[in-house]
Amino acid sequence: MSKSTISTFQLFALIPDQETARVYLESRLWPNGVTCPTCAGQDRITTRKGGYYRCNKCKLDFTVRTGTIFERSHVPLHKWVYAMYLVVTARKGISSMQLAKEIGITQKSAWFVLQRLREACGGKIEKLSGIIEVDETFVGGKEENKHESKKLHIGRGGKGKTPVMGLRQRGGHVIAMKIAGSDKETLRNVIFDNVEMGSTIMTDEHKGYTGLDKLFYKHEKVNHVAGEYTRGTVSTNGIESVWALLKRGIFGTWHQVSVKHLGRYVDEVVFRLNAGNVERHTLDRLDSFILAVDGKRLTYARLIG
């Protein structure tokens, strides 16, 4: 086995069926023994057949699926594990059409599986500190490529598109999210919520970032309009590489991403850069994914509502 990754063949050898997947997931989600998802108790659990358990304290019958993204899913657990493997190892993501072919389910079910997995990718990350590169991008179709009935006729650039803001700590984590607008108040609030005071913020010349040096941060910027992209150690190339990955995923894999679900696609890209970083062993990345599924149940009604 490789020191840094495992192949699909090796994954199938480790987890060939539903039962081995159940045992594998239980060992990760309940490392100290079977735990009730309601009261977190472990001392009054009765084991039943087929991976079912009974908490005699709160009278709950449960499985390893209960309270996770797997709950009430008819997709076998070993297919869920393989889907997670594909998400963390596919640099530009995987489409629902491709996943449907890989694990033998319908495209509609594959889309729901992927949205549940993206739901698990989201979560609060500790505040960033040190040198933080900050930038925003806009996601949406180009005006010239739209049908005449869908053209907005309101200009070029980000007009009519959805803004996404990102923050990347050098040598650390990435935070990115869909935002309501790229005005100064919105941009500052995101920075205040996610960056430790005293950190150095590096941005482009966007007016929304002006005045940060008069608050609680050091502020350096590059002037893209003037053709400046790097000045010594000052640049936003790191966060811009995140946008490259996001847009390669949209253009090359997903093809069409609605505004409604855009946040989950952004979360998937961020997860691959953080917990799913390719520098970590594949099984370690997979373990991080499994630990993230708890408490993240997503129903179809809530997804499409």
TORVEX-199022 format. One line per 5 residues: number of its first residue (from 1); their letters; for each residue x, y, z of N, C-alpha, C, O. Coordinates in steps of 0.2 Angstrom, whole numbers, padded with zeros to 4 digits. Layout:
<rs>
NUM	a	X Y Z X Y Z X Y Z X Y Z  ... $
</rs>
This chain:
<rs>
1	mskst	0004 -0006 0000 0000 0000 0000 0004 0006 0000 0009 0007 0004  0002 0011 -0004 0006 0017 -0004 0006 0021 0003 0002 0020 0007  0012 0025 0004 0012 0028 0010 0007 0034 0011 0006 0036 0016  0005 0037 0005 0001 0042 0005 -0006 0041 0003 -0011 0046 0004  -0008 0036 -0001 -0014 0035 -0003 -0016 0028 -0004 -0012 0024 -0004 $
6	istfq	-0022 0026 -0006 -0024 0020 -0007 -0029 0020 -0014 -0032 0025 -0015  -0028 0015 -0017 -0032 0014 -0024 -0039 0012 -0023 -0041 0010 -0017  -0043 0013 -0028 -0050 0010 -0027 -0050 0003 -0026 -0054 0001 -0022  -0046 -0001 -0029 -0045 -0008 -0028 -0044 -0010 -0021 -0047 -0014 -0018  -0039 -0006 -0018 -0038 -0007 -0011 -0043 -0005 -0006 -0045 -0008 -0001 $
11	lfali	-0047 0000 -0008 -0053 0002 -0004 -0058 -0003 -0004 -0061 -0005 0001  -0059 -0006 -0010 -0064 -0012 -0010 -0062 -0018 -0006 -0066 -0021 -0004  -0056 -0019 -0006 -0053 -0025 -0002 -0054 -0023 0005 -0056 -0028 0009  -0054 -0017 0008 -0055 -0015 0015 -0062 -0015 0017 -0064 -0018 0022  -0066 -0013 0012 -0073 -0012 0014 -0077 -0015 0008 -0080 -0011 0003 $
16	pdqet	-0078 -0021 0007 -0081 -0024 0001 -0089 -0024 0002 -0092 -0025 -0004  -0092 -0024 0007 -0099 -0024 0008 -0102 -0020 0013 -0099 -0016 0017  -0109 -0021 0014 -0113 -0017 0019 -0110 -0018 0026 -0110 -0013 0030  -0109 -0024 0028 -0107 -0026 0035 -0100 -0023 0037 -0100 -0020 0042  -0096 -0024 0032 -0089 -0021 0034 -0089 -0014 0034 -0085 -0010 0038 $
21	arvyl	-0093 -0010 0030 -0094 -0003 0030 -0097 -0001 0037 -0095 0004 0040  -0102 -0005 0039 -0105 -0003 0046 -0100 -0003 0052 -0100 0001 0056  -0096 -0009 0052 -0091 -0010 0057 -0086 -0004 0057 -0084 -0001 0062  -0084 -0002 0050 -0079 0003 0049 -0082 0010 0052 -0078 0013 0055  -0088 0011 0050 -0091 0018 0052 -0092 0018 0060 -0091 0023 0063 $
26	esrlw	-0094 0012 0063 -0095 0012 0070 -0089 0013 0074 -0088 0017 0079  -0083 0011 0071 -0077 0011 0074 -0074 0019 0074 -0070 0021 0078  -0076 0022 0069 -0074 0029 0068 -0079 0034 0072 -0077 0039 0076  -0085 0033 0072 -0090 0037 0075 -0091 0036 0082 -0093 0040 0086  -0090 0029 0084 -0090 0027 0091 -0084 0024 0094 -0084 0018 0095 $
31	pngvt	-0078 0028 0094 -0072 0025 0095 -0072 0022 0102 -0067 0017 0104  -0076 0024 0107 -0076 0022 0114 -0082 0017 0115 -0083 0015 0121  -0085 0014 0110 -0090 0010 0111 -0097 0013 0108 -0097 0019 0107  -0102 0009 0107 -0108 0011 0105 -0111 0017 0109 -0111 0016 0115  -0113 0022 0106 -0116 0028 0110 -0123 0030 0107 -0124 0030 0101 $
36	cptca	-0127 0031 0112 -0134 0034 0110 -0134 0041 0107 -0131 0045 0110  -0136 0042 0101 -0136 0048 0098 -0141 0054 0101 -0140 0059 0100  -0145 0051 0106 -0149 0056 0109 -0147 0058 0116 -0146 0064 0117  -0145 0053 0120 -0143 0055 0127 -0135 0054 0128 -0132 0056 0133  -0132 0052 0123 -0124 0051 0123 -0122 0045 0128 -0117 0045 0130 $
41	gqdri	-0127 0041 0130 -0126 0036 0135 -0123 0030 0132 -0124 0029 0126  -0119 0026 0136 -0115 0020 0133 -0117 0014 0138 -0115 0009 0136  -0119 0015 0144 -0120 0010 0149 -0126 0006 0149 -0126 0001 0152  -0131 0008 0145 -0137 0005 0145 -0140 0003 0138 -0145 0004 0136  -0135 0001 0134 -0136 -0001 0127 -0137 -0008 0126 -0133 -0012 0128 $
46	ttrkg	-0142 -0010 0123 -0143 -0017 0121 -0142 -0018 0113 -0145 -0015 0109  -0138 -0023 0112 -0136 -0025 0105 -0142 -0029 0102 -0144 -0034 0105  -0144 -0027 0096 -0149 -0031 0092 -0146 -0034 0085 -0140 -0032 0084  -0150 -0037 0081 -0147 -0040 0075 -0147 -0034 0070 -0150 -0029 0070  -0142 -0035 0065 -0142 -0031 0059 -0139 -0024 0060 -0141 -0019 0057 $
51	gyyrc	-0136 -0023 0066 -0133 -0016 0067 -0137 -0012 0071 -0136 -0006 0071  -0143 -0015 0074 -0147 -0011 0077 -0146 -0011 0085 -0143 -0016 0087  -0147 -0005 0088 -0146 -0005 0095 -0152 -0002 0099 -0156 0002 0096  -0152 -0003 0105 -0158 0000 0109 -0155 0003 0116 -0151 0000 0119  -0156 0010 0116 -0154 0013 0122 -0160 0012 0127 -0165 0015 0126 $
56	nkckl	-0159 0009 0133 -0164 0008 0138 -0165 0014 0142 -0170 0014 0146  -0161 0019 0142 -0162 0025 0146 -0167 0029 0142 -0172 0032 0146  -0166 0031 0136 -0171 0035 0132 -0176 0031 0128 -0179 0034 0124  -0175 0025 0128 -0180 0020 0124 -0179 0022 0116 -0184 0021 0113  -0173 0023 0114 -0172 0024 0107 -0169 0018 0104 -0164 0015 0106 $
61	dftvr	-0172 0016 0098 -0169 0011 0094 -0165 0015 0088 -0168 0019 0085  -0159 0013 0087 -0155 0017 0083 -0149 0013 0079 -0148 0007 0081  -0146 0015 0074 -0141 0012 0071 -0135 0018 0070 -0136 0023 0072  -0130 0016 0067 -0124 0021 0066 -0127 0026 0061 -0123 0031 0060  -0132 0025 0057 -0135 0030 0053 -0138 0036 0056 -0139 0041 0054 $
66	tgtif	-0141 0034 0062 -0146 0039 0066 -0142 0045 0067 -0137 0045 0070  -0145 0051 0065 -0142 0057 0067 -0137 0060 0062 -0133 0065 0064  -0136 0056 0057 -0130 0058 0052 -0133 0059 0045 -0139 0058 0044  -0129 0060 0040 -0131 0061 0034 -0134 0055 0031 -0137 0055 0025  -0132 0049 0034 -0135 0043 0031 -0142 0041 0033 -0145 0036 0030 $
71	ershv	-0144 0045 0038 -0151 0043 0041 -0156 0042 0035 -0157 0047 0031  -0160 0037 0036 -0166 0035 0031 -0164 0035 0024 -0168 0036 0020  -0158 0033 0023 -0156 0032 0016 -0156 0025 0014 -0154 0021 0018  -0158 0023 0008 -0158 0016 0006 -0152 0014 0003 -0151 0008 0001  -0147 0019 0002 -0141 0017 -0001 -0136 0014 0004 -0135 0016 0009 $
76	plhkw	-0134 0008 0002 -0130 0004 0006 -0124 0008 0009 -0121 0012 0005  -0121 0006 0015 -0116 0010 0018 -0109 0010 0014 -0106 0014 0014  -0108 0004 0011 -0101 0003 0008 -0101 0008 0002 -0096 0010 -0001  -0107 0009 -0001 -0108 0014 -0007 -0107 0021 -0004 -0104 0025 -0008  -0109 0023 0002 -0108 0029 0005 -0101 0030 0006 -0098 0036 0004 $
81	vyamy	-0097 0025 0008 -0090 0026 0010 -0086 0027 0003 -0082 0031 0003  -0088 0023 -0002 -0085 0024 -0009 -0086 0031 -0011 -0082 0034 -0014  -0092 0034 -0010 -0094 0041 -0013 -0090 0046 -0009 -0088 0051 -0012  -0089 0045 -0003 -0085 0049 0001 -0077 0049 -0001 -0074 0054 -0002  -0075 0043 -0003 -0068 0042 -0006 -0068 0046 -0012 -0063 0050 -0013 $
86	lvvta	-0073 0046 -0016 -0072 0049 -0023 -0072 0057 -0022 -0069 0060 -0025  -0076 0059 -0017 -0077 0067 -0016 -0070 0069 -0013 -0068 0075 -0015  -0067 0066 -0009 -0060 0068 -0006 -0054 0067 -0011 -0049 0071 -0010  -0055 0063 -0016 -0049 0061 -0020 -0050 0065 -0027 -0045 0065 -0030  -0056 0067 -0029 -0057 0070 -0035 -0056 0077 -0034 -0059 0081 -0031 $
91	rkgis	-0050 0080 -0037 -0048 0086 -0036 -0053 0092 -0038 -0054 0097 -0035  -0057 0090 -0044 -0062 0095 -0046 -0069 0092 -0045 -0074 0094 -0048  -0070 0087 -0040 -0076 0085 -0038 -0079 0079 -0043 -0075 0078 -0048  -0085 0077 -0042 -0088 0072 -0046 -0095 0074 -0047 -0098 0076 -0043  -0097 0072 -0053 -0104 0074 -0055 -0109 0069 -0053 -0107 0063 -0051 $
96	smqla	-0115 0071 -0052 -0120 0066 -0050 -0121 0060 -0055 -0122 0054 -0054  -0120 0062 -0062 -0121 0057 -0067 -0115 0052 -0066 -0116 0046 -0067  -0109 0054 -0065 -0103 0050 -0064 -0104 0045 -0058 -0103 0039 -0058  -0106 0048 -0052 -0107 0044 -0046 -0113 0039 -0047 -0112 0034 -0044  -0118 0041 -0051 -0123 0036 -0052 -0120 0030 -0055 -0122 0024 -0054 $
101	keigi	-0116 0031 -0060 -0113 0025 -0064 -0108 0021 -0059 -0108 0015 -0060  -0105 0025 -0055 -0099 0022 -0051 -0102 0017 -0046 -0100 0012 -0044  -0108 0019 -0043 -0111 0015 -0037 -0118 0012 -0039 -0121 0009 -0034  -0120 0013 -0045 -0126 0009 -0047 -0132 0011 -0044 -0137 0007 -0042  -0133 0018 -0044 -0140 0021 -0042 -0142 0026 -0047 -0139 0027 -0052 $
106	tqksa	-0148 0028 -0046 -0151 0033 -0051 -0147 0040 -0050 -0144 0041 -0045  -0147 0044 -0056 -0144 0051 -0055 -0147 0055 -0050 -0144 0059 -0047  -0154 0055 -0049 -0157 0059 -0044 -0155 0057 -0037 -0154 0061 -0033  -0154 0050 -0036 -0152 0048 -0029 -0144 0050 -0028 -0142 0052 -0023  -0140 0050 -0034 -0133 0052 -0033 -0133 0059 -0032 -0128 0061 -0028 $
111	wfvlq	-0137 0063 -0035 -0137 0070 -0033 -0139 0072 -0026 -0136 0076 -0023  -0144 0068 -0023 -0145 0069 -0016 -0140 0066 -0012 -0138 0070 -0006  -0136 0061 -0013 -0131 0059 -0010 -0125 0064 -0009 -0122 0065 -0004  -0124 0067 -0015 -0118 0072 -0015 -0120 0078 -0011 -0116 0081 -0008  -0127 0080 -0012 -0129 0086 -0008 -0128 0084 0000 -0126 0089 0004 $
116	rlrea	-0130 0078 0002 -0129 0077 0009 -0121 0077 0011 -0119 0079 0016  -0117 0074 0006 -0110 0074 0008 -0107 0081 0008 -0103 0083 0013  -0110 0086 0004 -0108 0093 0004 -0110 0096 0011 -0107 0101 0013  -0116 0094 0013 -0119 0097 0019 -0114 0095 0025 -0113 0099 0029  -0111 0089 0025 -0106 0087 0030 -0099 0091 0029 -0096 0092 0034 $
121	cggki	-0098 0093 0023 -0092 0097 0022 -0092 0104 0026 -0087 0107 0027  -0098 0107 0027 -0098 0113 0030 -0097 0113 0037 -0099 0107 0040  -0095 0118 0040 -0094 0118 0048 -0090 0124 0049 -0086 0126 0045  -0090 0126 0056 -0087 0132 0058 -0079 0130 0059 -0078 0125 0062  -0075 0134 0056 -0068 0133 0057 -0065 0139 0062 -0068 0144 0062 $
126	eklsg	-0060 0137 0065 -0057 0142 0070 -0055 0148 0066 -0053 0147 0061  -0055 0153 0070 -0052 0160 0067 -0045 0159 0064 -0041 0156 0067  -0044 0162 0058 -0038 0162 0055 -0033 0168 0059 -0036 0172 0061  -0027 0167 0058 -0022 0171 0061 -0016 0172 0057 -0014 0167 0053  -0012 0177 0058 -0005 0177 0054 -0006 0181 0048 -0009 0187 0048 $
131	iievd	-0004 0179 0042 -0005 0182 0036 -0011 0179 0032 -0011 0173 0031  -0016 0183 0031 -0022 0180 0028 -0023 0184 0021 -0024 0190 0021  -0024 0180 0016 -0026 0183 0009 -0033 0183 0009 -0037 0178 0010  -0036 0188 0007 -0043 0189 0006 -0045 0191 -0001 -0042 0196 -0004  -0050 0188 -0004 -0053 0190 -0010 -0060 0188 -0011 -0062 0184 -0007 $
136	etfvg	-0063 0190 -0017 -0070 0188 -0018 -0070 0187 -0026 -0066 0189 -0030  -0075 0182 -0027 -0076 0180 -0034 -0083 0180 -0036 -0087 0181 -0031  -0085 0180 -0042 -0092 0180 -0044 -0094 0174 -0048 -0090 0172 -0053  -0099 0170 -0046 -0101 0164 -0050 -0107 0165 -0053 -0112 0168 -0051  -0107 0163 -0060 -0113 0164 -0064 -0111 0164 -0071 -0106 0165 -0073 $
141	gkeen	-0116 0163 -0075 -0115 0163 -0083 -0113 0170 -0086 -0115 0175 -0083  -0110 0169 -0091 -0108 0175 -0095 -0114 0178 -0099 -0118 0174 -0101  -0114 0184 -0099 -0120 0187 -0102 -0121 0185 -0110 -0126 0184 -0112  -0115 0185 -0113 -0115 0183 -0120 -0117 0176 -0121 -0119 0174 -0127  -0117 0172 -0116 -0118 0165 -0117 -0126 0163 -0115 -0128 0157 -0116 $
146	khesk	-0129 0168 -0113 -0136 0167 -0110 -0141 0168 -0116 -0140 0171 -0121  -0147 0165 -0115 -0152 0166 -0120 -0155 0173 -0119 -0154 0176 -0114  -0157 0176 -0125 -0159 0183 -0124 -0164 0184 -0119 -0164 0189 -0116  -0168 0179 -0118 -0174 0180 -0112 -0171 0180 -0105 -0174 0183 -0101  -0165 0178 -0105 -0162 0178 -0098 -0156 0183 -0097 -0153 0183 -0091 $
151	klhig	-0155 0187 -0102 -0149 0192 -0101 -0152 0198 -0097 -0158 0200 -0098  -0148 0200 -0093 -0150 0205 -0088 -0149 0212 -0091 -0152 0217 -0089  -0144 0213 -0096 -0142 0219 -0099 -0140 0225 -0093 -0143 0230 -0094  -0136 0223 -0089 -0134 0227 -0083 -0127 0228 -0083 -0124 0230 -0077  -0123 0226 -0088 -0116 0228 -0088 -0112 0221 -0087 -0115 0216 -0088 $
156	rggkg	-0105 0222 -0087 -0101 0216 -0087 -0098 0215 -0080 -0101 0218 -0075  -0093 0210 -0079 -0090 0209 -0073 -0095 0205 -0069 -0098 0199 -0071  -0096 0207 -0062 -0100 0203 -0057 -0107 0204 -0058 -0111 0202 -0053  -0109 0209 -0062 -0116 0210 -0062 -0121 0204 -0064 -0120 0201 -0069  -0126 0203 -0060 -0130 0197 -0061 -0127 0191 -0058 -0131 0186 -0059 $
161	ktpvm	-0121 0191 -0055 -0118 0185 -0053 -0118 0185 -0045 -0120 0189 -0042  -0117 0179 -0042 -0117 0178 -0035 -0110 0179 -0032 -0105 0175 -0034  -0109 0183 -0027 -0102 0184 -0025 -0101 0179 -0019 -0105 0176 -0015  -0094 0176 -0020 -0092 0172 -0015 -0085 0175 -0012 -0081 0177 -0016  -0085 0175 -0005 -0079 0178 -0002 -0074 0172 0001 -0077 0167 0004 $
166	glrqr	-0068 0173 0000 -0063 0168 0003 -0058 0171 0007 -0056 0177 0006  -0055 0167 0012 -0050 0169 0016 -0045 0163 0017 -0047 0158 0018  -0039 0164 0015 -0034 0159 0016 -0028 0161 0020 -0024 0166 0018  -0027 0157 0025 -0021 0158 0030 -0015 0155 0027 -0015 0149 0025  -0010 0159 0026 -0004 0156 0023 -0001 0150 0028 0000 0151 0034 $
171	gghvi	-0001 0144 0025 0001 0138 0029 -0004 0136 0033 -0003 0131 0038  -0010 0138 0032 -0016 0136 0036 -0022 0134 0032 -0022 0132 0027  -0028 0136 0036 -0034 0134 0033 -0037 0139 0028 -0035 0145 0028  -0042 0137 0024 -0046 0141 0020 -0053 0142 0023 -0056 0137 0025  -0056 0148 0022 -0063 0149 0024 -0066 0152 0018 -0063 0157 0015 $
176	amkia	-0072 0150 0015 -0075 0153 0010 -0083 0152 0010 -0085 0147 0013  -0086 0157 0008 -0094 0157 0009 -0097 0161 0003 -0094 0166 0001  -0103 0159 0002 -0107 0164 -0002 -0109 0170 0002 -0111 0169 0008  -0109 0176 -0001 -0111 0182 0003 -0116 0185 -0001 -0118 0184 -0007  -0120 0190 0003 -0126 0194 0000 -0123 0199 -0005 -0127 0201 -0010 $
181	gsdke	-0117 0202 -0004 -0115 0207 -0008 -0108 0209 -0007 -0105 0206 -0002  -0104 0213 -0011 -0097 0214 -0010 -0096 0221 -0008 -0091 0224 -0009  -0101 0224 -0004 -0100 0230 -0001 -0096 0230 0005 -0094 0225 0008  -0093 0236 0007 -0088 0236 0013 -0091 0233 0019 -0087 0230 0022  -0097 0234 0021 -0100 0232 0027 -0100 0224 0027 -0098 0221 0032 $
186	tlrnv	-0102 0221 0022 -0102 0214 0021 -0095 0211 0022 -0094 0206 0026  -0090 0214 0018 -0084 0211 0018 -0080 0212 0025 -0077 0207 0027  -0081 0217 0028 -0078 0219 0035 -0081 0214 0040 -0077 0211 0044  -0088 0213 0039 -0091 0208 0044 -0088 0201 0044 -0087 0198 0049  -0087 0199 0038 -0084 0192 0036 -0077 0192 0039 -0075 0187 0043 $
191	ifdnv	-0073 0197 0038 -0066 0197 0041 -0066 0197 0049 -0063 0194 0052  -0071 0201 0052 -0071 0202 0059 -0073 0195 0062 -0070 0193 0067  -0077 0191 0059 -0080 0185 0061 -0075 0179 0061 -0075 0174 0064  -0070 0180 0056 -0066 0174 0054 -0058 0175 0055 -0055 0171 0054  -0056 0181 0057 -0049 0183 0057 -0048 0186 0064 -0051 0191 0066 $
196	emgst	-0042 0183 0067 -0040 0186 0074 -0037 0193 0073 -0034 0195 0068  -0039 0197 0078 -0036 0204 0078 -0029 0204 0078 -0026 0200 0081  -0026 0209 0074 -0019 0209 0074 -0016 0206 0068 -0010 0206 0067  -0020 0202 0065 -0017 0198 0059 -0016 0203 0053 -0018 0209 0053  -0012 0201 0048 -0010 0204 0042 -0015 0202 0037 -0015 0196 0035 $
201	imtde	-0019 0207 0034 -0024 0206 0029 -0021 0208 0022 -0019 0214 0021  -0021 0203 0017 -0018 0205 0010 -0024 0205 0005 -0027 0199 0005  -0025 0210 0002 -0031 0210 -0003 -0029 0214 -0009 -0023 0216 -0010  -0033 0214 -0014 -0032 0218 -0020 -0035 0225 -0018 -0035 0227 -0013  -0036 0229 -0024 -0037 0236 -0023 -0045 0238 -0022 -0047 0244 -0022 $
206	hkgyt	-0049 0233 -0021 -0056 0234 -0020 -0057 0239 -0014 -0055 0238 -0009  -0062 0243 -0016 -0063 0249 -0011 -0066 0246 -0004 -0066 0249 0001  -0070 0240 -0005 -0073 0237 0001 -0068 0236 0007 -0070 0235 0013  -0061 0235 0005 -0056 0234 0010 -0053 0240 0013 -0049 0239 0017  -0054 0245 0010 -0051 0251 0013 -0052 0253 0020 -0058 0252 0022 $
211	gldkl	-0047 0255 0024 -0048 0257 0031 -0047 0251 0036 -0047 0252 0042  -0045 0245 0033 -0044 0240 0038 -0038 0241 0042 -0038 0239 0048  -0033 0245 0040 -0027 0246 0043 -0029 0251 0049 -0024 0252 0054  -0034 0255 0049 -0036 0259 0054 -0040 0256 0060 -0042 0259 0064  -0042 0249 0059 -0046 0246 0063 -0041 0241 0068 -0037 0244 0072 $
216	fykhe	-0042 0235 0067 -0038 0230 0071 -0033 0226 0067 -0031 0220 0070  -0032 0228 0061 -0028 0223 0057 -0022 0227 0053 -0022 0233 0053  -0017 0224 0051 -0012 0227 0047 -0015 0225 0040 -0017 0220 0038  -0014 0230 0035 -0017 0229 0028 -0012 0230 0023 -0009 0236 0023  -0011 0225 0019 -0007 0226 0013 -0011 0224 0007 -0015 0220 0007 $
221	kvnhv	-0010 0228 0001 -0014 0227 -0005 -0009 0227 -0011 -0004 0231 -0011  -0012 0223 -0016 -0009 0224 -0023 -0014 0227 -0028 -0020 0226 -0027  -0011 0230 -0033 -0015 0234 -0037 -0016 0230 -0044 -0012 0231 -0048  -0021 0226 -0044 -0022 0222 -0050 -0023 0226 -0057 -0021 0225 -0062  -0027 0232 -0056 -0029 0236 -0061 -0022 0239 -0064 -0022 0240 -0071 $
226	ageyt	-0017 0240 -0060 -0011 0243 -0063 -0006 0237 -0065 0000 0238 -0067  -0009 0231 -0065 -0005 0225 -0067 0000 0222 -0062 0005 0218 -0063  -0001 0224 -0056 0003 0222 -0050 0000 0216 -0047 -0006 0216 -0045  0003 0210 -0047 0000 0204 -0044 0004 0202 -0038 0002 0198 -0034  0011 0204 -0038 0015 0202 -0032 0020 0208 -0031 0023 0210 -0035 $
231	rgtvs	0020 0209 -0024 0025 0214 -0022 0029 0212 -0016 0026 0212 -0010  0035 0209 -0017 0038 0205 -0011 0034 0199 -0009 0033 0195 -0013  0032 0200 -0003 0028 0194 0000 0021 0196 -0001 0016 0191 0001  0019 0201 -0003 0012 0203 -0004 0009 0201 -0010 0011 0203 -0015  0003 0197 -0009 0000 0194 -0015 -0007 0191 -0013 -0008 0190 -0007 $
236	tngie	-0011 0190 -0017 -0017 0186 -0016 -0018 0180 -0020 -0023 0177 -0022  -0012 0177 -0022 -0012 0172 -0027 -0014 0165 -0024 -0017 0161 -0027  -0013 0165 -0017 -0016 0159 -0014 -0023 0158 -0014 -0026 0153 -0015  -0027 0163 -0012 -0034 0163 -0012 -0037 0163 -0019 -0042 0160 -0020  -0033 0166 -0024 -0035 0165 -0031 -0035 0158 -0034 -0039 0156 -0038 $
241	svwal	-0030 0154 -0031 -0030 0147 -0033 -0036 0143 -0031 -0038 0138 -0034  -0039 0145 -0025 -0045 0142 -0023 -0051 0144 -0028 -0055 0139 -0029  -0051 0150 -0030 -0056 0151 -0035 -0055 0147 -0042 -0060 0145 -0045  -0049 0146 -0043 -0047 0142 -0049 -0050 0135 -0048 -0053 0132 -0053  -0049 0132 -0042 -0052 0125 -0041 -0059 0125 -0041 -0062 0121 -0044 $
246	lkrgi	-0062 0130 -0038 -0070 0131 -0038 -0072 0131 -0045 -0077 0128 -0047  -0070 0135 -0049 -0072 0136 -0056 -0071 0131 -0061 -0074 0129 -0065  -0065 0127 -0060 -0064 0121 -0064 -0069 0116 -0062 -0071 0112 -0066  -0071 0115 -0056 -0076 0111 -0054 -0083 0112 -0057 -0086 0108 -0059  -0084 0119 -0057 -0091 0121 -0060 -0091 0120 -0068 -0095 0117 -0070 $
251	fgtwh	-0085 0122 -0071 -0085 0122 -0078 -0084 0115 -0081 -0087 0113 -0086  -0080 0111 -0077 -0078 0105 -0080 -0081 0099 -0077 -0081 0093 -0080  -0084 0099 -0071 -0088 0094 -0068 -0095 0094 -0067 -0099 0090 -0069  -0097 0100 -0063 -0104 0101 -0061 -0108 0104 -0067 -0114 0103 -0067  -0105 0108 -0071 -0108 0112 -0077 -0113 0117 -0075 -0113 0123 -0077 $
256	qvsvk	-0117 0115 -0070 -0122 0120 -0068 -0124 0120 -0061 -0125 0115 -0058  -0123 0126 -0058 -0123 0126 -0050 -0128 0132 -0049 -0127 0137 -0051  -0134 0130 -0046 -0139 0135 -0044 -0137 0139 -0038 -0133 0137 -0034  -0139 0145 -0038 -0137 0150 -0032 -0140 0147 -0026 -0136 0148 -0021  -0145 0143 -0026 -0148 0140 -0020 -0143 0135 -0017 -0142 0135 -0010 $
261	hlgry	-0140 0131 -0021 -0135 0126 -0018 -0128 0128 -0018 -0124 0124 -0016  -0126 0134 -0021 -0119 0136 -0022 -0115 0135 -0015 -0109 0133 -0016  -0118 0137 -0010 -0114 0137 -0004 -0111 0130 -0002 -0106 0129 0001  -0115 0125 -0004 -0113 0118 -0002 -0107 0116 -0007 -0103 0112 -0005  -0107 0118 -0013 -0102 0117 -0018 -0096 0120 -0015 -0090 0117 -0016 $
266	vdevv	-0096 0126 -0013 -0090 0130 -0010 -0088 0126 -0004 -0082 0125 -0003  -0092 0124 0000 -0090 0120 0006 -0086 0114 0004 -0081 0112 0007  -0088 0110 -0001 -0085 0104 -0004 -0077 0106 -0006 -0073 0102 -0004  -0077 0111 -0010 -0070 0113 -0012 -0066 0115 -0006 -0060 0113 -0005  -0068 0119 -0001 -0065 0121 0005 -0063 0115 0009 -0057 0114 0012 $
271	frlna	-0067 0110 0010 -0066 0104 0014 -0060 0100 0011 -0055 0098 0014  -0060 0100 0004 -0054 0096 0001 -0047 0100 0002 -0042 0096 0002  -0048 0106 0003 -0041 0110 0004 -0039 0110 0011 -0033 0111 0013  -0044 0108 0016 -0043 0108 0023 -0042 0101 0026 -0036 0098 0025  -0047 0098 0028 -0047 0091 0031 -0045 0086 0025 -0042 0081 0027 $
276	gnver	-0047 0088 0019 -0046 0083 0013 -0040 0085 0010 -0039 0083 0004  -0035 0088 0013 -0029 0090 0009 -0025 0084 0007 -0024 0079 0010  -0022 0085 0001 -0019 0079 -0003 -0013 0077 0001 -0010 0071 0000  -0010 0081 0005 -0004 0080 0009 -0005 0074 0014 -0001 0071 0017  -0012 0074 0016 -0014 0069 0021 -0015 0062 0018 -0017 0062 0012 $
281	htldr	-0014 0056 0022 -0016 0050 0019 -0023 0049 0017 -0027 0052 0021  -0025 0046 0012 -0032 0045 0010 -0036 0043 0016 -0042 0046 0016  -0034 0038 0019 -0038 0035 0025 -0039 0041 0030 -0045 0041 0034  -0034 0045 0031 -0035 0050 0036 -0040 0055 0034 -0044 0058 0038  -0040 0057 0027 -0045 0062 0024 -0052 0059 0025 -0057 0062 0026 $
286	ldsfi	-0052 0052 0024 -0059 0049 0024 -0061 0049 0031 -0067 0050 0032  -0057 0048 0036 -0059 0048 0043 -0062 0055 0045 -0067 0055 0049  -0058 0060 0042 -0061 0067 0044 -0068 0068 0041 -0072 0071 0044  -0069 0065 0035 -0076 0066 0032 -0081 0062 0036 -0086 0065 0037  -0079 0056 0038 -0084 0052 0042 -0086 0056 0049 -0091 0056 0051 $
291	lavdg	-0081 0059 0052 -0082 0062 0058 -0086 0068 0057 -0090 0071 0062  -0086 0071 0051 -0090 0077 0050 -0098 0075 0048 -0102 0080 0048  -0099 0069 0047 -0106 0067 0045 -0111 0068 0051 -0117 0068 0050  -0109 0067 0057 -0113 0067 0063 -0116 0073 0064 -0113 0079 0064  -0123 0073 0066 -0127 0079 0067 -0128 0083 0061 -0130 0089 0062 $
296	krlty	-0127 0080 0055 -0128 0084 0049 -0134 0082 0044 -0133 0082 0038  -0139 0079 0047 -0144 0076 0043 -0147 0081 0039 -0149 0087 0041  -0148 0079 0032 -0152 0084 0028 -0157 0080 0024 -0156 0075 0020  -0163 0082 0025 -0169 0079 0022 -0170 0081 0015 -0168 0087 0013  -0173 0078 0011 -0175 0080 0004 -0179 0086 0004 -0179 0090 0000 $
301	arlig	-0184 0086 0008 -0189 0091 0009 -0185 0098 0010 -0187 0103 0008  -0180 0098 0015 -0177 0104 0017 -0172 0106 0011 -0171 0112 0010  -0169 0101 0008 -0165 0102 0002 -0168 0106 -0004 -0165 0111 -0006  -0174 0104 -0005 -0177 0107 -0011 -0182 0112 -0009 -0185 0116 -0014  -0183 0113 -0003 -0189 0118 0000 -0186 0125 -0001 -0190 0129 0001 $
</rs>
